[in-house]
Amino acid sequence: MKPFSASTYEQRPRDFGARFSRRRVKTIGMRGRRKHRGRRAMVLLAAVAVPAFAAPEEWRGFDIGNAGRAELVLQPMPFEKPGDSFPGSAFYYLAPDEPVAAPVLADGAQWDSADAPTVIDPVAGPVARALRVDNSGVDRSRALECLTAAIYYEAASEPDGGQRAVAQVILNRVAHASFPNTVCGVVYQGSERSTGCQFSFTCDGSLARRPSAFFWERARQVASAALAGYVYAPVGLATHYHTFAVHPAWDAKMINVTNIGAHRFFRMPGPAGEPGAYRFAYLGGEPVAAPHPHSNAPVIDAALALDPLAIQRAYEAGLKAAQANGGTALAPTTAGLAPVHAAPAPTYTSEQQQRGGDAVYRGEKLPEATGIRPEYQNSGRWIAQPGAPQ
């Protein structure tokens, strides 16, 4: 059978019966011609518009065929060609990453991998080293709780620098020989007394207030960074501070390191404020993160316990006593302050004492080396003393 079309309907309308009329056939033919003209216009528009939106150097990638279709010819990448592809070859054609600038640290901050500077300025003096409380479990949890409480109750309204400074003072005390060697021990020192506590919030009823969740979390983040080794250098080796609203008698004889927020920070003069008085090594053994049970015992020299100058004098007295005894004796303490710890003398059993005691291990009677060739006898000695005139 011959394929039907609009012209077929017009020429042989009787072949298809009465279902198609001449009028119907003419309508179909008109619609077909309109549709054909519309398609041709759209193809022509696409052929003109596509190069207009493409860059001139990309026009050669378009192939306009006889049917009026615009085709984009994609060239394969080198790693997509046979023989040039291997596992991971696509990574060699990735666009280079944009250079990322190193984050800017806060004033006085430093990376954990970097050594702390020895001195930041003549006023602040030596800088503390990192004291990392990386013990897992009870020690870490208690230290974080105590340090967070101290930052919150002492400096909740302070800027970030003020909170970091308070945290650094507490860690400086942990490292100092005249204070407890735990975070909770430093924070709650003297809290069993109604007066004479090192931090007033531990004995004035402040702990009865429910802390604000937002400000507590802020203080906790500062405490967590400090326990992870963050060093706030501007406060140096300061162990004391007070607000601008008070003027204690001792601040005139202390070294004012810096002023941050509403606090003034001080370090002790003399040997007690030098780096040798600090040991930035955490030994653990945190007590309970709570104030000590209240004691009704009479307070003796509680004011001396708060006087940093008394702490300084006790430290110097203990240091001299330890040096006089060859570093084998414990220095006396004053007003309940922690003594300067020195290495105790080794103890020996009676049998070891009869054999000579400590003298046996000093190596004073080792036999002289024999059989050394003359040309090697001076091995390890200076040919000429360095710095001496030739």
Buried (B, 14 or more C-beta within 10 A) or exposed (E): EEEEEBEBBEEEBEEEEEEBEEEEBEEEBEEEEEEEEEEEEEBEEEBEEBBEEBEEEEEEEBEBEEEEEBEEEEEEEEBEEEEEBEEEEEEEEEEEEEEEEEEEEEEBBBEEEEEBEEEBEEEBBBBBBBBBBEBEEEBBEBBBBBBBBBBBBBBBEBEBBBBBBBBBBBBBBBBBBBBBBBBBBBBBBBBBBEEBBBBEBBBEEBBEEEBEEEBBEBBBBBBBBBBEBBBBBBBBBBBBBBEEEEEEEBBEEBBBBBBBBBBBBBBBBBBBBBBEBBBBEBEBBBBEBBBBEEEEEEBEBBEBBBBBBBBBBBBBBBBEBBEEEEEEBBBEBBBBBBBBEBEEEEEBEEEBEEEEBEEEEEEEEEEEEEEEEEEEEEEEEEEEEEEEEE
